[in-house]
Amino acid sequence: MGSETGTGVPLPDLPASRTESDGSAVVRVLSYNIRSMRDDVAALARVIRACRPDVVCVQEAPRFFRWRKAAARLARTSGLVYVSGGATASGPMILASLRAHVERTEDVLLPRTPGLHQRGFATAVLRFGRARLGVLSCHLSIKDWERQEQGRLLLDRLAALDVPHAVAAGDLNDRPDGRTFGLLAGALQDGWAMKPWGREHTTRLGDPLQRIDAVFATEGVEVLGCGVPMGLRGVEERDLRAATDHLPVLAALRVPAA
């Protein structure tokens, strides 16, 4: 397992993106709450590039004036392309590398509770050679009862993608001992619990230590490593502090061929 920041020990990298001889694909998935790009966008792009993701599940993407232009800017500066989401999913968004072939996308708005934020899911089915992967980016409610219902809807929506292998990633606003986190971890593989790598806690540096962001995968997907890329080559602590108020979660997954 890698080290926490401040130890001076570099973090070993996760397996690189590749296609195996049996047609399975190693896919790097990054989950990142970017706080509507209100902070240092150049630092944000440097962090994303250093993680070398195939897929980025974004939360709190820009949703208002010229949001598409902001999303395109982030994709361009990160070396990725826009896939789905943003304002049309009320915040969640999906970016991907050119390695991914986009089969289909759908943005979903969830039932809204008066007085609370509108929530949604950005979803896509991506193909990496013969391996197909459903992707769902989410940002769940701050209210426990609403969050739990959204967790149930997340599982329903993931199943509705109708692919054998899928990943759900995002800001859960819940900890591993919470009801919604437990609901998802009971139905899916919690990346950190399966193969911990890097740093566990996803709250920004200096805040109380909590793991409220996660990457989950369906059965059959092999988790090769998952955690906060603190200390990964190219990921600088000053960039993590400047980019946004969350830390990213990076996972390497082996997705079987269809």
Phi, psi and chi 1 to 4 in degrees:
 res  aa     phi    psi   chi1   chi2   chi3   chi4
   1 MET       -  147.2 -171.9 -173.0  -53.5      -
   2 GLY   -75.0  176.4      -      -      -      -
   3 SER  -100.1  160.3   61.8      -      -      -
   4 GLU   -75.4  163.6  -65.3  -80.7  -14.2      -
   5 THR   -62.2  148.7 -178.7      -      -      -
   6 GLY    95.5   -8.7      -      -      -      -
   7 THR   -83.3  -20.6   65.4      -      -      -
   8 GLY    81.0    0.4      -      -      -      -
   9 VAL   -94.4  121.3  178.7      -      -      -
  10 PRO   -65.3  148.6   23.3  -32.8      -      -
  11 LEU   -85.6  124.0  179.0   64.5      -      -
  12 PRO   -59.9  143.0  -18.6   30.3      -      -
  13 ASP   -74.6  158.5 -160.5   -1.3      -      -
  14 LEU   -77.8  164.4  -69.6  172.4      -      -
  15 PRO   -55.0  142.3  -27.2   35.8      -      -
  16 ALA   -75.3  156.2      -      -      -      -
  17 SER   -61.2  133.9  -56.1      -      -      -
  18 ARG  -168.0  166.5   63.0  179.4 -178.1  -90.9
  19 THR  -111.1  127.3  -60.6      -      -      -
  20 GLU   -81.9  166.7  -51.7  -79.6   21.4      -
  21 SER   -64.0  -25.2   58.2      -      -      -
  22 ASP   -87.5    4.6   62.3   -2.2      -      -
  23 GLY    93.0   -9.6      -      -      -      -
  24 SER   -69.3  158.8   62.8      -      -      -
  25 ALA  -126.5  133.3      -      -      -      -
  26 VAL   -87.7  119.1  174.7      -      -      -
  27 VAL  -120.6  130.5  178.4      -      -      -
  28 ARG   -97.7  122.0  -68.6  168.1   69.7  114.0
  29 VAL  -116.0  128.7  176.9      -      -      -
  30 LEU  -115.6  133.3 -175.0   70.5      -      -
  31 SER  -112.8  133.1 -178.6      -      -      -
  32 TYR  -154.0  121.1 -149.2  173.2      -      -
  33 ASN   -87.1  115.5 -176.5  -41.5      -      -
  34 ILE  -104.9    8.5   64.7  171.9      -      -
  35 ARG    48.4   48.1 -161.8  160.2   73.4  150.7
  36 SER    58.1   23.7  -61.1      -      -      -
  37 MET    57.4   37.0  -64.5  170.6   61.4      -
  38 ARG   -86.7   -5.1  -63.0 -160.8  -59.5  -94.0
  39 ASP  -108.7 -143.0  -57.7  -70.5      -      -
  40 ASP   -85.6  102.0 -172.7  -26.5      -      -
  41 VAL   -69.8  -33.4  178.3      -      -      -
  42 ALA   -64.3  -41.5      -      -      -      -
  43 ALA   -65.0  -40.5      -      -      -      -
  44 LEU   -59.0  -46.3  177.8   65.1      -      -
  45 ALA   -65.5  -36.6      -      -      -      -
  46 ARG   -64.3  -41.1  -74.6 -166.5  -65.2  -91.4
  47 VAL   -62.2  -47.2  170.6      -      -      -
  48 ILE   -61.6  -47.1  -65.3  173.7      -      -
  49 ARG   -60.3  -41.3  -72.8 -161.7  -52.5  -90.2
  50 ALA   -63.9  -27.7      -      -      -      -
  51 CYS   -78.2  -15.7  -68.8      -      -      -
  52 ARG    49.1   56.0  -67.4  179.3  -69.9  117.3
  53 PRO   -80.9  153.6   32.3  -36.1      -      -
  54 ASP   -89.5  -30.9  -61.6  -65.1      -      -
  55 VAL  -137.2  137.0 -178.4      -      -      -
  56 VAL  -122.1  120.4 -177.8      -      -      -
  57 CYS   -94.8  108.0  -69.3      -      -      -
  58 VAL   -95.4  143.9  172.8      -      -      -
  59 GLN  -122.4  152.3  -59.0   86.9   48.2      -
  60 GLU    56.2   45.8  -69.0 -165.3   36.6      -
  61 ALA   -68.6  157.0      -      -      -      -
  62 PRO   -54.4  139.5  -26.4   35.6      -      -
  63 ARG  -127.5   -4.8  -65.5 -175.9  -66.2  127.1
  64 PHE  -119.0 -132.4  -59.5  110.0      -      -
  65 PHE   -53.3  123.1 -176.3   64.4      -      -
  66 ARG    54.8   40.0  -66.9 -176.1  177.0  175.4
  67 TRP   -65.3  -33.5   69.9  -90.6      -      -
  68 ARG   -64.9  -36.8  -67.8 -175.3 -174.0  -83.4
  69 LYS   -65.4  -40.8 -176.9  175.4 -178.8  179.0
  70 ALA   -65.6  -41.7      -      -      -      -
  71 ALA   -63.5  -41.5      -      -      -      -
  72 ALA   -64.7  -36.9      -      -      -      -
  73 ARG   -63.5  -45.3  175.3 -168.8  174.8 -165.4
  74 LEU   -63.6  -44.0  178.3   62.2      -      -
  75 ALA   -60.3  -46.2      -      -      -      -
  76 ARG   -63.0  -47.4 -177.4  178.6   63.8 -106.2
  77 THR   -72.7  -18.5   55.5      -      -      -
  78 SER   -94.4   -2.9  -57.5      -      -      -
  79 GLY    75.5   30.1      -      -      -      -
  80 LEU  -127.2 -177.7  -57.9  167.2      -      -
  81 VAL  -127.8  150.6  -64.5      -      -      -
  82 TYR   -72.8  136.7  169.4   84.0      -      -
  83 VAL  -112.8  -53.5  174.5      -      -      -
  84 SER  -165.5  162.3 -176.0      -      -      -
  85 GLY    89.9 -163.3      -      -      -      -
  86 GLY   102.6 -132.2      -      -      -      -
  87 ALA   -62.6  -32.1      -      -      -      -
  88 THR   -69.6  -16.7   48.7      -      -      -
  89 ALA  -115.6   11.1      -      -      -      -
  90 SER    59.6   40.2 -162.5      -      -      -
  91 GLY   126.7  -51.8      -      -      -      -
  92 PRO   -63.8  145.3  -26.3   36.8      -      -
  93 MET  -149.8  154.8 -178.4  170.6   73.6      -
  94 ILE  -124.3  129.7  -61.5  171.7      -      -
  95 LEU  -116.6  158.5  -54.9  177.0      -      -
  96 ALA  -151.1  161.5      -      -      -      -
  97 SER   -81.0  169.9   70.3      -      -      -
  98 LEU   -69.2  -10.4  -68.3  174.8      -      -
  99 ARG   -66.1  -28.8 -179.2 -178.2  177.6 -139.8
 100 ALA   -84.4  132.4      -      -      -      -
 101 HIS   -98.1  123.4  172.1   79.8      -      -
 102 VAL   -85.9  115.1 -178.8      -      -      -
 103 GLU   -83.0  -46.4  -70.8 -167.8    2.2      -
 104 ARG  -163.4  160.4   65.6  179.3 -171.3  -90.0
 105 THR  -138.6  158.0   65.8      -      -      -
 106 GLU  -156.9  131.5 -177.0  178.8    6.4      -
 107 ASP  -102.1  136.1  -62.2  -30.6      -      -
 108 VAL  -125.2  126.5  179.8      -      -      -
 109 LEU   -96.8  132.5  -67.3  177.9      -      -
 110 LEU   -89.0  160.6  -58.4  179.8      -      -
 111 PRO   -55.0  134.1  -26.1   35.2      -      -
 112 ARG   -99.7  134.8 -176.6  176.5 -176.5  179.7
 113 THR   -93.8  125.7  -59.4      -      -      -
 114 PRO   -53.4  132.9  -26.6   35.0      -      -
 115 GLY    90.8  -10.5      -      -      -      -
 116 LEU  -114.7  162.2  -63.4  179.2      -      -
 117 HIS   -64.9  144.9  -70.4  -60.1      -      -
 118 GLN   -66.3  135.5  173.9   72.9   63.3      -
 119 ARG  -120.0  159.9  -56.1  -77.5  177.6  173.0
 120 GLY  -161.8  176.7      -      -      -      -
 121 PHE  -123.1  139.7  -59.1  143.4      -      -
 122 ALA  -101.6  128.1      -      -      -      -
 123 THR  -130.8  155.1   72.7      -      -      -
 124 ALA  -158.7  155.8      -      -      -      -
 125 VAL  -114.6  120.7  174.6      -      -      -
 126 LEU  -115.8  148.3  -53.5  177.4      -      -
 127 ARG  -120.1  133.5 -178.0  159.8   46.7   81.8
 128 PHE  -119.9   89.0  -60.2   87.3      -      -
 129 GLY    65.6 -120.8      -      -      -      -
 130 ARG   -91.7   -2.8  -70.5  165.8   47.7 -155.6
 131 ALA   -95.3  130.4      -      -      -      -
 132 ARG  -114.0  138.2  -61.7  172.7   69.5 -130.7
 133 LEU  -135.9  121.5 -177.5   67.1      -      -
 134 GLY   -79.5  141.0      -      -      -      -
 135 VAL  -130.9  134.7  179.2      -      -      -
 136 LEU  -135.0  125.7 -175.9  151.7      -      -
 137 SER  -106.8  133.7  177.9      -      -      -
 138 CYS  -139.8  158.1   66.8      -      -      -
 139 HIS  -143.2  104.0 -173.7 -175.0      -      -
 140 LEU   -86.0  167.1  -55.9 -173.8      -      -
 141 SER   -66.1  155.8  175.9      -      -      -
 142 ILE   -81.9  -12.4   59.8  172.7      -      -
 143 LYS   -94.7  128.8  -62.8  -65.7 -174.5 -179.2
 144 ASP   -58.5  -48.1  178.3   70.8      -      -
 145 TRP   -65.5  -38.8   61.7  -90.4      -      -
 146 GLU   -72.3  -38.7 -175.3 -178.5   46.0      -
 147 ARG   -60.5  -40.7 -179.2  168.2   61.8 -119.4
 148 GLN   -65.4  -40.4 -170.4  173.2   29.6      -
 149 GLU   -64.3  -38.9  178.2   58.0   27.9      -
 150 GLN   -65.7  -32.6  -69.1  170.2   -6.1      -
 151 GLY   -62.7  -41.2      -      -      -      -
 152 ARG   -64.2  -42.4  -64.6 -170.1 -172.9   97.2
 153 LEU   -64.3  -35.2  -67.0  171.9      -      -
 154 LEU   -60.8  -47.4 -174.5  157.0      -      -
 155 LEU   -63.4  -38.8  -65.8  174.8      -      -
 156 ASP   -63.9  -43.9  -70.0  -15.0      -      -
 157 ARG   -68.2  -37.3 -179.0   57.8   54.5  172.6
 158 LEU   -63.0  -42.2 -149.4   58.9      -      -
 159 ALA   -65.7  -34.1      -      -      -      -
 160 ALA   -69.3  -16.7      -      -      -      -
 161 LEU   -64.8  -21.9  -67.9  176.8      -      -
 162 ASP    58.0   47.2 -164.8   27.1      -      -
 163 VAL  -128.2  151.5  -71.2      -      -      -
 164 PRO   -69.3  -22.0   21.6  -31.8      -      -
 165 HIS  -135.9  136.8  -54.9  106.4      -      -
 166 ALA  -152.2  162.5      -      -      -      -
 167 VAL  -135.4  140.4   60.5      -      -      -
 168 ALA  -124.0  132.4      -      -      -      -
 169 ALA  -144.0  146.1      -      -      -      -
 170 GLY   164.4 -169.6      -      -      -      -
 171 ASP   -92.4  110.8  177.5   -6.2      -      -
 172 LEU   -87.6  -16.1  -55.7 -175.8      -      -
 173 ASN    53.2   31.4  -85.9  -44.0      -      -
 174 ASP  -149.9  151.5 -159.1   20.6      -      -
 175 ARG   -99.4  166.7  -62.1 -174.9  -61.3  -90.8
 176 PRO   -57.2  -24.9  -29.6   36.8      -      -
 177 ASP   -89.9    4.8   60.4   -6.7      -      -
 178 GLY   -84.5  163.3      -      -      -      -
 179 ARG   -65.9  -43.0  -67.4 -162.8  -57.9  167.1
 180 THR   -73.5  -43.1  -56.1      -      -      -
 181 PHE   -57.7  -43.8 -156.8  118.5      -      -
 182 GLY   -63.8  -37.3      -      -      -      -
 183 LEU   -59.7  -47.2  172.8   70.8      -      -
 184 LEU   -69.8  -42.3  -61.4  179.7      -      -
 185 ALA   -67.3  -24.4      -      -      -      -
 186 GLY   -75.0  -25.8      -      -      -      -
 187 ALA  -102.3  -22.9      -      -      -      -
 188 LEU  -129.3  169.1  -54.9  167.8      -      -
 189 GLN   -84.8  122.0  -60.1 -179.3   84.3      -
 190 ASP   -80.6  114.6  172.8    9.0      -      -
 191 GLY   -53.2  -48.6      -      -      -      -
 192 TRP   -63.5  -41.4  168.0  -96.0      -      -
 193 ALA   -66.9  -32.8      -      -      -      -
 194 MET   -76.7  -42.7  -63.9  -60.6  -63.9      -
 195 LYS  -151.8   78.5 -169.5   75.8  171.0 -178.7
 196 PRO   -65.1  140.3   22.1  -31.0      -      -
 197 TRP  -152.8  141.5  167.7   91.2      -      -
 198 GLY    73.1 -143.4      -      -      -      -
 199 ARG   -99.0  145.4 -174.0 -179.0 -165.6  -93.0
 200 GLU   -82.7  -48.3  175.6  179.8    4.0      -
 201 HIS   -81.3  138.7  -57.4  107.7      -      -
 202 THR  -108.7   -4.9   64.4      -      -      -
 203 THR   -70.9  154.0   43.1      -      -      -
 204 ARG   -63.3  157.0   62.7 -179.6  167.2 -173.3
 205 LEU   -59.6  131.0  -61.3  170.5      -      -
 206 GLY    98.4  -18.8      -      -      -      -
 207 ASP   -85.0  164.1  -76.2   -3.2      -      -
 208 PRO   -53.5  139.9  -26.8   35.3      -      -
 209 LEU   -72.6  118.2  -63.2  177.5      -      -
 210 GLN  -146.0  147.3  -61.1 -177.2   83.6      -
 211 ARG  -109.0   98.3 -178.0  161.0   74.1   95.7
 212 ILE  -116.6   -1.3   59.8  174.1      -      -
 213 ASP  -116.4  143.6  -54.7   79.4      -      -
 214 ALA  -155.9  161.1      -      -      -      -
 215 VAL  -120.4  123.6  175.5      -      -      -
 216 PHE  -115.2  148.1  -66.5   94.9      -      -
 217 ALA  -133.7  151.0      -      -      -      -
 218 THR   -76.5  166.5   56.3      -      -      -
 219 GLU   -59.5  141.9 -175.7  178.5   -3.9      -
 220 GLY    99.2  -23.2      -      -      -      -
 221 VAL   -83.4  129.7  175.1      -      -      -
 222 GLU   -92.7  122.5 -177.9 -177.8   -0.4      -
 223 VAL   -84.9  117.5 -179.6      -      -      -
 224 LEU   -94.2  -12.3  -55.6  176.2      -      -
 225 GLY   162.8  146.3      -      -      -      -
 226 CYS  -159.0  132.9  179.1      -      -      -
 227 GLY   166.8 -176.3      -      -      -      -
 228 VAL   -77.4  128.0  174.5      -      -      -
 229 PRO   -78.9   43.0   31.2  -36.6      -      -
 230 MET   -68.3  120.3 -178.1   77.0   72.5      -
 231 GLY    93.5   -5.5      -      -      -      -
 232 LEU   -65.3  141.9 -177.4   65.4      -      -
 233 ARG   -54.5  126.8 -177.3  176.4  179.4  179.2
 234 GLY    92.6  -14.9      -      -      -      -
 235 VAL   -95.9  104.5  177.2      -      -      -
 236 GLU   -93.3  141.2  -58.3  -67.8  -21.5      -
 237 GLU   -59.9  -37.3 -177.0  174.3  -34.7      -
 238 ARG   -65.4  -32.7   61.8  177.0  178.7  -88.1
 239 ASP   -71.4  -39.7  -77.5  -17.1      -      -
 240 LEU   -61.3  -39.0  -69.4  171.7      -      -
 241 ARG   -70.1  -34.4  -69.1 -178.2  179.8  -83.3
 242 ALA   -85.8  -23.4      -      -      -      -
 243 ALA   -74.5  -42.8      -      -      -      -
 244 THR  -171.7 -177.7  178.0      -      -      -
 245 ASP   -98.6    8.2   62.2  -13.4      -      -
 246 HIS  -119.9  161.5  -80.9 -117.4      -      -
 247 LEU  -100.0  146.8  -63.5  176.2      -      -
 248 PRO   -78.8  158.2   30.4  -35.6      -      -
 249 VAL  -118.7  125.1  179.8      -      -      -
 250 LEU  -115.0  134.1  178.1   62.7      -      -
 251 ALA  -131.3  144.7      -      -      -      -
 252 ALA  -110.4  126.8      -      -      -      -
 253 LEU  -126.7  139.7  -49.7  172.2      -      -
 254 ARG  -100.3  117.2 -179.5  178.4  -74.6  113.3
 255 VAL  -105.2  120.2 -177.4      -      -      -
 256 PRO   -62.4  154.8  -21.7   33.5      -      -
 257 ALA   -68.5  149.7      -      -      -      -
 258 ALA   -66.1      -      -      -      -      -
